[in-house]
Amino acid sequence: GVFDNERIVFVEFYHVWDIINANPFNWKEKPSNVSKNNENVVARCLTPNICNEFHFAADGNELKQFIKDNFTFNGDTVKLQITKK
């Protein structure tokens, strides 16, 4: 997930696999100074239709339900299956 002071966005891991394997991708860039190349790689991989976006002010109840349905806090089980692409 990624967030700012207004919203949070969750993306399933397999959607970011192309970013992880992108060459060239500069992992040392600061979020405040992103190159056009890195921006383009991310934009190609993370289209709005694959992102679960919640606005803190407007979507509080939906966000709580999404977290409850998809995450565990005790470490005993994993609700989201982790698979290789």
Secondary structure, DSSP 8 states (H G I E B T S, - for coil): -EE-SSEEEEE-HHHHHHHHT-SS--TT--TTS--HHHHHHHHHH--GGGEEEEETTT-HHHHHHHHHHH--SSSS--SS-----
